[in-house]
Amino acid sequence: MEIIIREMAQDEIPVVKRISKKAFGVVEGLMVPGPRQALVAIVDGTIAGGFIYKYESIAGRKVGSASVFAVDPAFHGKGIGTRLCEEGIRHLWGAGCEALVTYVRDDNVASWGAFKKNGFDCVSVADAARLFGAAGTVMLYFKTIFAFAPGYDFYVALPGGAPVTEGKAGSGGHIHGYMLANAALLLPILLRTEDARAMLMAFALVFFGNVLAGYVGTLFSKRQWNFRMVQGGAFIFTLISIMSFMPFVGNWYPTHYENTPEFRRDLAVCSMAGWAFLLGVLGAALILGGSVPFLRYAAILANMLIIFRCMAYSPISAYGGGRVLDWNKAVFGAFVAVSIAVIWALHSYS
């Protein structure tokens, strides 16, 4: 099988966009931009995939942005994606870029692995600001979909494989940041709540307990795991939390990804442990809510996180439900059914 990588012709724009939307699904496909510049992978005369890119001028530097990298599902497993990604990145470096950026959904194993192999690294807001300056980082976040995409990580590559980060923060630092960032998003609700102290206690119980339960789930595998707050979608979270509350995504991630059933099972077990904890909070509120007032607030927050888990499609899948669905649809259905039953019971007796 011969794979030919070449520049996209103008009359091929609709084909590349259609393949990208097909690869990413209905909801995620809505974020696929109309390609102006792209490379295409041709297999037996058919366009099998596209690498959509653009150039940005950030802080006086030419930055190449890999907007979308997708392969038609009918051509998966043939090495087309690996080749397309390599050629796309080589093309951007050849165009004189001084840095490359992209954004990847947190558990998108194929894209995550491809970009890591080609010198990209996941960066925090602090790392991005060090590389591009505060104003440049804001420009990059809003010129890409990163500010609007919950569950996405920001990746950067520098010429010659130069280090992108100043050293990876440990799980403790990420957990601390995750709790503080979500507490900040909760602030408008705290100011409107009759008992702000009880709400804050409930927040600490639900969010830290969920993190701890996820860690317990990681103990069932032999992999190494780190906790990470996923910073994509910050603008959307902030906008929604002015009137309601939509928290940043935080989860446990293996240090090495692989596209295997065992890997998907381990991700699912981690997510199910957190899900079970949230159901336990609702159960405690059902039984003890009258005698422990702050449990009513805890039930509200747990209820919200459970609903997000039941909506296991991008971008909400990043809250953990997508991991269970990807591993076993029957188990996912069982968790959803139990969740609905517990939520219904709680609302019926409250």
One Martini backbone bead per residue (centre of mass of N, CA, C, O) as a GRO file, in nm:
protein
  350
    1MET     BB    1   0.091   0.040   0.027
    2GLU     BB    2   0.055   0.367  -0.088
    3ILE     BB    3   0.168   0.677   0.058
    4ILE     BB    4   0.055   1.008  -0.010
    5ILE     BB    5   0.198   1.328   0.058
    6ARG     BB    6   0.016   1.640   0.024
    7GLU     BB    7  -0.117   1.908  -0.084
    8MET     BB    8  -0.401   2.076  -0.077
    9ALA     BB    9  -0.664   2.127  -0.269
   10GLN     BB   10  -0.929   2.335  -0.304
   11ASP     BB   11  -1.137   2.096  -0.397
   12GLU     BB   12  -1.064   1.931  -0.106
   13ILE     BB   13  -1.190   2.070   0.142
   14PRO     BB   14  -1.459   1.908   0.189
   15VAL     BB   15  -1.320   1.633   0.235
   16VAL     BB   16  -1.146   1.703   0.482
   17LYS     BB   17  -1.379   1.795   0.662
   18ARG     BB   18  -1.544   1.532   0.652
   19ILE     BB   19  -1.327   1.349   0.776
   20SER     BB   20  -1.292   1.502   1.042
   21LYS     BB   21  -1.586   1.474   1.140
   22LYS     BB   22  -1.591   1.163   1.127
   23ALA     BB   23  -1.353   1.114   1.331
   24PHE     BB   24  -1.484   1.305   1.580
   25GLY     BB   25  -1.774   1.351   1.541
   26VAL     BB   26  -2.042   1.540   1.601
   27VAL     BB   27  -1.950   1.731   1.832
   28GLU     BB   28  -1.641   1.762   1.779
   29GLY     BB   29  -1.684   1.842   1.472
   30LEU     BB   30  -1.776   2.144   1.528
   31MET     BB   31  -1.457   2.235   1.578
   32VAL     BB   32  -1.393   2.210   1.287
   33PRO     BB   33  -1.222   2.369   1.062
   34GLY     BB   34  -1.188   2.535   0.779
   35PRO     BB   35  -0.965   2.457   0.544
   36ARG     BB   36  -0.676   2.628   0.403
   37GLN     BB   37  -0.452   2.435   0.523
   38ALA     BB   38  -0.313   2.118   0.396
   39LEU     BB   39  -0.260   1.783   0.432
   40VAL     BB   40  -0.266   1.478   0.239
   41ALA     BB   41  -0.375   1.139   0.228
   42ILE     BB   42  -0.296   0.899  -0.026
   43VAL     BB   43  -0.497   0.605  -0.117
   44ASP     BB   44  -0.562   0.483  -0.404
   45GLY     BB   45  -0.679   0.786  -0.482
   46THR     BB   46  -0.759   0.840  -0.175
   47ILE     BB   47  -0.869   1.029   0.080
   48ALA     BB   48  -0.765   0.946   0.427
   49GLY     BB   49  -0.642   1.235   0.521
   50GLY     BB   50  -0.567   1.519   0.755
   51PHE     BB   51  -0.352   1.825   0.796
   52ILE     BB   52  -0.434   2.095   0.972
   53TYR     BB   53  -0.311   2.434   0.924
   54LYS     BB   54  -0.132   2.723   1.073
   55TYR     BB   55  -0.030   3.064   1.109
   56GLU     BB   56   0.141   3.252   1.367
   57SER     BB   57   0.192   3.568   1.541
   58ILE     BB   58   0.400   3.540   1.836
   59ALA     BB   59   0.600   3.749   1.976
   60GLY     BB   60   0.760   3.754   1.687
   61ARG     BB   61   0.669   3.456   1.616
   62LYS     BB   62   0.660   3.169   1.427
   63VAL     BB   63   0.359   2.974   1.448
   64GLY     BB   64   0.259   2.642   1.438
   65SER     BB   65  -0.076   2.507   1.381
   66ALA     BB   66  -0.229   2.204   1.468
   67SER     BB   67  -0.557   2.175   1.430
   68VAL     BB   68  -0.586   1.898   1.248
   69PHE     BB   69  -0.582   1.528   1.294
   70ALA     BB   70  -0.705   1.296   1.044
   71VAL     BB   71  -0.868   0.972   0.992
   72ASP     BB   72  -1.034   0.763   0.828
   73PRO     BB   73  -1.182   0.492   0.972
   74ALA     BB   74  -1.136   0.303   0.712
   75PHE     BB   75  -0.794   0.358   0.764
   76HIS     BB   76  -0.733   0.222   1.009
   77GLY     BB   77  -0.428   0.053   1.092
   78LYS     BB   78  -0.202   0.166   0.844
   79GLY     BB   79  -0.010   0.424   0.931
   80ILE     BB   80  -0.122   0.706   0.836
   81GLY     BB   81  -0.113   0.890   1.085
   82THR     BB   82   0.189   0.880   1.140
   83ARG     BB   83   0.279   0.992   0.865
   84LEU     BB   84   0.113   1.255   0.864
   85CYS     BB   85   0.231   1.381   1.119
   86GLU     BB   86   0.528   1.384   1.037
   87GLU     BB   87   0.490   1.555   0.775
   88GLY     BB   88   0.350   1.798   0.905
   89ILE     BB   89   0.580   1.879   1.099
   90ARG     BB   90   0.801   1.903   0.884
   91HIS     BB   91   0.658   2.129   0.728
   92LEU     BB   92   0.657   2.345   0.955
   93TRP     BB   93   0.962   2.358   0.995
   94GLY     BB   94   1.025   2.424   0.689
   95ALA     BB   95   0.864   2.715   0.724
   96GLY     BB   96   1.009   2.854   0.991
   97CYS     BB   97   0.933   2.771   1.263
   98GLU     BB   98   0.970   2.840   1.627
   99ALA     BB   99   0.692   2.691   1.682
  100LEU     BB  100   0.461   2.441   1.810
  101VAL     BB  101   0.102   2.376   1.811
  102THR     BB  102  -0.151   2.201   2.010
  103TYR     BB  103  -0.457   2.004   2.061
  104VAL     BB  104  -0.566   1.748   2.307
  105ARG     BB  105  -0.743   1.509   2.408
  106ASP     BB  106  -0.675   1.351   2.697
  107ASP     BB  107  -0.772   1.037   2.568
  108ASN     BB  108  -0.622   1.060   2.285
  109VAL     BB  109  -0.410   0.829   2.201
  110ALA     BB  110  -0.319   0.876   1.909
  111SER     BB  111  -0.247   1.181   1.926
  112TRP     BB  112  -0.075   1.184   2.176
  113GLY     BB  113   0.148   0.991   2.069
  114ALA     BB  114   0.227   1.136   1.804
  115PHE     BB  115   0.323   1.406   1.932
  116LYS     BB  116   0.529   1.296   2.134
  117LYS     BB  117   0.715   1.160   1.911
  118ASN     BB  118   0.742   1.480   1.783
  119GLY     BB  119   0.820   1.678   2.052
  120PHE     BB  120   0.580   1.706   2.228
  121ASP     BB  121   0.430   1.894   2.508
  122CYS     BB  122   0.268   1.936   2.791
  123VAL     BB  123   0.120   2.246   2.899
  124SER     BB  124   0.098   2.509   3.093
  125VAL     BB  125   0.030   2.828   3.152
  126ALA     BB  126   0.313   2.893   3.262
  127ASP     BB  127   0.474   2.775   3.025
  128ALA     BB  128   0.345   2.945   2.800
  129ALA     BB  129   0.426   3.223   2.920
  130ARG     BB  130   0.733   3.171   2.903
  131LEU     BB  131   0.734   3.130   2.584
  132PHE     BB  132   0.498   3.378   2.491
  133GLY     BB  133   0.371   3.518   2.699
  134ALA     BB  134   0.085   3.645   2.813
  135ALA     BB  135  -0.031   3.764   2.548
  136GLY     BB  136   0.043   3.521   2.365
  137THR     BB  137  -0.125   3.309   2.515
  138VAL     BB  138  -0.399   3.438   2.476
  139MET     BB  139  -0.390   3.432   2.168
  140LEU     BB  140  -0.361   3.125   2.136
  141TYR     BB  141  -0.618   3.036   2.293
  142PHE     BB  142  -0.816   3.209   2.091
  143LYS     BB  143  -0.707   3.103   1.804
  144THR     BB  144  -0.791   2.859   1.920
  145ILE     BB  145  -0.993   2.613   2.097
  146PHE     BB  146  -0.889   2.597   2.394
  147ALA     BB  147  -1.084   2.802   2.551
  148PHE     BB  148  -1.349   2.604   2.435
  149ALA     BB  149  -1.215   2.303   2.532
  150PRO     BB  150  -1.305   2.064   2.709
  151GLY     BB  151  -1.044   1.828   2.774
  152TYR     BB  152  -0.794   1.993   2.677
  153ASP     BB  153  -0.464   2.001   2.568
  154PHE     BB  154  -0.151   2.169   2.558
  155TYR     BB  155   0.091   2.175   2.288
  156VAL     BB  156   0.459   2.179   2.253
  157ALA     BB  157   0.722   2.269   2.015
  158LEU     BB  158   1.076   2.275   1.965
  159PRO     BB  159   1.357   2.316   1.828
  160GLY     BB  160   1.549   2.028   1.848
  161GLY     BB  161   1.403   1.930   2.120
  162ALA     BB  162   1.355   2.135   2.318
  163PRO     BB  163   1.265   2.219   2.613
  164VAL     BB  164   0.940   2.306   2.736
  165THR     BB  165   0.980   2.245   3.028
  166GLU     BB  166   1.078   2.289   3.390
  167GLY     BB  167   0.924   2.061   3.488
  168LYS     BB  168   0.726   1.840   3.643
  169ALA     BB  169   0.459   1.843   3.818
  170GLY     BB  170   0.317   1.708   4.063
  171SER     BB  171   0.026   1.589   4.185
  172GLY     BB  172   0.004   1.787   4.421
  173GLY     BB  173   0.006   2.050   4.252
  174HIS     BB  174  -0.244   1.978   4.075
  175ILE     BB  175  -0.447   1.945   4.303
  176HIS     BB  176  -0.420   2.226   4.417
  177GLY     BB  177  -0.502   2.373   4.153
  178TYR     BB  178  -0.777   2.235   4.118
  179MET     BB  179  -0.906   2.337   4.381
  180LEU     BB  180  -0.863   2.644   4.340
  181ALA     BB  181  -1.000   2.681   4.063
  182ASN     BB  182  -1.283   2.570   4.155
  183ALA     BB  183  -1.325   2.765   4.389
  184ALA     BB  184  -1.334   3.015   4.207
  185LEU     BB  185  -1.585   2.919   4.040
  186LEU     BB  186  -1.769   2.901   4.312
  187LEU     BB  187  -1.792   3.191   4.429
  188PRO     BB  188  -2.072   3.296   4.326
  189ILE     BB  189  -2.227   3.082   4.496
  190LEU     BB  190  -2.119   3.152   4.775
  191LEU     BB  191  -2.242   3.448   4.773
  192ARG     BB  192  -2.553   3.310   4.746
  193THR     BB  193  -2.527   3.144   4.997
  194GLU     BB  194  -2.641   3.090   5.310
  195ASP     BB  195  -2.403   2.852   5.361
  196ALA     BB  196  -2.081   2.881   5.282
  197ARG     BB  197  -1.939   2.682   5.470
  198ALA     BB  198  -2.094   2.427   5.383
  199MET     BB  199  -2.019   2.444   5.082
  200LEU     BB  200  -1.711   2.424   5.125
  201MET     BB  201  -1.717   2.148   5.262
  202ALA     BB  202  -1.851   2.003   5.025
  203PHE     BB  203  -1.635   2.059   4.815
  204ALA     BB  204  -1.402   1.915   4.959
  205LEU     BB  205  -1.532   1.637   4.968
  206VAL     BB  206  -1.599   1.588   4.665
  207PHE     BB  207  -1.326   1.665   4.520
  208PHE     BB  208  -1.117   1.518   4.697
  209GLY     BB  209  -1.262   1.245   4.704
  210ASN     BB  210  -1.249   1.197   4.398
  211VAL     BB  211  -0.943   1.194   4.377
  212LEU     BB  212  -0.894   0.963   4.582
  213ALA     BB  213  -1.066   0.748   4.438
  214GLY     BB  214  -0.901   0.747   4.177
  215TYR     BB  215  -0.642   0.648   4.311
  216VAL     BB  216  -0.753   0.377   4.400
  217GLY     BB  217  -0.805   0.282   4.106
  218THR     BB  218  -0.493   0.272   4.026
  219LEU     BB  219  -0.415   0.020   4.218
  220PHE     BB  220  -0.528  -0.200   3.994
  221SER     BB  221  -0.259  -0.123   3.866
  222LYS     BB  222   0.090  -0.112   3.724
  223ARG     BB  223   0.086   0.174   3.675
  224GLN     BB  224   0.173   0.499   3.617
  225TRP     BB  225   0.053   0.796   3.789
  226ASN     BB  226  -0.109   1.119   3.725
  227PHE     BB  227  -0.220   1.420   3.818
  228ARG     BB  228  -0.450   1.637   3.616
  229MET     BB  229  -0.524   1.947   3.502
  230VAL     BB  230  -0.749   2.046   3.260
  231GLN     BB  231  -0.735   2.365   3.078
  232GLY     BB  232  -0.949   2.339   2.891
  233GLY     BB  233  -1.219   2.576   2.877
  234ALA     BB  234  -1.193   2.831   3.062
  235PHE     BB  235  -1.399   3.027   2.937
  236ILE     BB  236  -1.650   2.850   2.973
  237PHE     BB  237  -1.634   2.807   3.278
  238THR     BB  238  -1.646   3.107   3.355
  239LEU     BB  239  -1.912   3.181   3.218
  240ILE     BB  240  -2.097   2.971   3.362
  241SER     BB  241  -2.003   3.044   3.670
  242ILE     BB  242  -2.159   3.311   3.706
  243MET     BB  243  -2.445   3.132   3.743
  244SER     BB  244  -2.297   2.863   3.788
  245PHE     BB  245  -2.131   2.528   3.751
  246MET     BB  246  -1.810   2.447   3.585
  247PRO     BB  247  -1.559   2.240   3.609
  248PHE     BB  248  -1.267   2.142   3.602
  249VAL     BB  249  -1.066   1.905   3.478
  250GLY     BB  250  -0.976   1.602   3.667
  251ASN     BB  251  -0.712   1.346   3.650
  252TRP     BB  252  -0.590   1.029   3.598
  253TYR     BB  253  -0.267   0.955   3.438
  254PRO     BB  254  -0.075   0.789   3.251
  255THR     BB  255   0.258   0.802   3.153
  256HIS     BB  256   0.162   0.570   2.947
  257TYR     BB  257   0.041   0.502   2.632
  258GLU     BB  258  -0.214   0.266   2.498
  259ASN     BB  259  -0.378   0.058   2.241
  260THR     BB  260  -0.562  -0.120   2.470
  261PRO     BB  261  -0.781  -0.297   2.660
  262GLU     BB  262  -0.623  -0.269   2.930
  263PHE     BB  263  -0.606   0.037   2.927
  264ARG     BB  264  -0.911   0.097   2.920
  265ARG     BB  265  -0.971  -0.048   3.185
  266ASP     BB  266  -0.796   0.128   3.375
  267LEU     BB  267  -0.944   0.391   3.318
  268ALA     BB  268  -1.224   0.289   3.410
  269VAL     BB  269  -1.160   0.217   3.704
  270CYS     BB  270  -1.086   0.500   3.791
  271SER     BB  271  -1.364   0.623   3.723
  272MET     BB  272  -1.547   0.429   3.892
  273ALA     BB  273  -1.438   0.510   4.168
  274GLY     BB  274  -1.542   0.803   4.157
  275TRP     BB  275  -1.838   0.734   4.099
  276ALA     BB  276  -1.890   0.570   4.359
  277PHE     BB  277  -1.838   0.801   4.552
  278LEU     BB  278  -2.067   0.988   4.454
  279LEU     BB  279  -2.291   0.784   4.523
  280GLY     BB  280  -2.221   0.783   4.825
  281VAL     BB  281  -2.297   1.077   4.879
  282LEU     BB  282  -2.595   1.045   4.803
  283GLY     BB  283  -2.656   0.827   5.012
  284ALA     BB  284  -2.581   0.997   5.261
  285ALA     BB  285  -2.790   1.221   5.204
  286LEU     BB  286  -3.040   1.034   5.220
  287ILE     BB  287  -2.981   0.941   5.524
  288LEU     BB  288  -2.824   1.225   5.665
  289GLY     BB  289  -2.918   1.512   5.570
  290GLY     BB  290  -3.086   1.610   5.819
  291SER     BB  291  -2.825   1.586   6.032
  292VAL     BB  292  -2.627   1.687   5.776
  293PRO     BB  293  -2.638   1.970   5.609
  294PHE     BB  294  -2.381   1.966   5.407
  295LEU     BB  295  -2.491   1.720   5.235
  296ARG     BB  296  -2.675   1.880   5.050
  297TYR     BB  297  -2.443   2.018   4.899
  298ALA     BB  298  -2.292   1.762   4.818
  299ALA     BB  299  -2.522   1.651   4.642
  300ILE     BB  300  -2.518   1.871   4.429
  301LEU     BB  301  -2.226   1.823   4.330
  302ALA     BB  302  -2.244   1.518   4.274
  303ASN     BB  303  -2.477   1.531   4.076
  304MET     BB  304  -2.326   1.692   3.861
  305LEU     BB  305  -2.087   1.491   3.812
  306ILE     BB  306  -2.267   1.254   3.729
  307ILE     BB  307  -2.397   1.381   3.483
  308PHE     BB  308  -2.131   1.417   3.331
  309ARG     BB  309  -2.072   1.108   3.321
  310CYS     BB  310  -2.334   1.031   3.157
  311MET     BB  311  -2.199   1.234   2.941
  312ALA     BB  312  -1.997   1.040   2.716
  313TYR     BB  313  -1.940   1.304   2.533
  314SER     BB  314  -1.797   1.519   2.357
  315PRO     BB  315  -1.655   1.710   2.610
  316ILE     BB  316  -1.775   1.555   2.872
  317SER     BB  317  -1.599   1.289   2.881
  318ALA     BB  318  -1.360   1.405   3.063
  319TYR     BB  319  -1.503   1.331   3.346
  320GLY     BB  320  -1.511   0.980   3.275
  321GLY     BB  321  -1.736   0.832   3.107
  322GLY     BB  322  -1.575   0.767   2.846
  323ARG     BB  323  -1.399   0.541   2.966
  324VAL     BB  324  -1.629   0.338   3.018
  325LEU     BB  325  -1.753   0.329   2.733
  326ASP     BB  326  -1.488   0.237   2.582
  327TRP     BB  327  -1.478  -0.038   2.738
  328ASN     BB  328  -1.802  -0.075   2.853
  329LYS     BB  329  -2.132  -0.045   2.783
  330ALA     BB  330  -2.268  -0.209   3.009
  331VAL     BB  331  -2.133  -0.073   3.251
  332PHE     BB  332  -2.222   0.209   3.183
  333GLY     BB  333  -2.528   0.149   3.196
  334ALA     BB  334  -2.528   0.066   3.495
  335PHE     BB  335  -2.429   0.336   3.612
  336VAL     BB  336  -2.659   0.506   3.500
  337ALA     BB  337  -2.893   0.355   3.635
  338VAL     BB  338  -2.801   0.400   3.927
  339SER     BB  339  -2.789   0.705   3.916
  340ILE     BB  340  -3.088   0.757   3.854
  341ALA     BB  341  -3.199   0.614   4.105
  342VAL     BB  342  -3.058   0.788   4.322
  343ILE     BB  343  -3.151   1.067   4.227
  344TRP     BB  344  -3.453   1.009   4.246
  345ALA     BB  345  -3.460   0.940   4.548
  346LEU     BB  346  -3.349   1.209   4.652
  347HIS     BB  347  -3.578   1.390   4.523
  348SER     BB  348  -3.824   1.241   4.656
  349TYR     BB  349  -3.710   1.279   4.978
  350SER     BB  350  -3.643   1.605   4.993
   0.00000   0.00000   0.00000
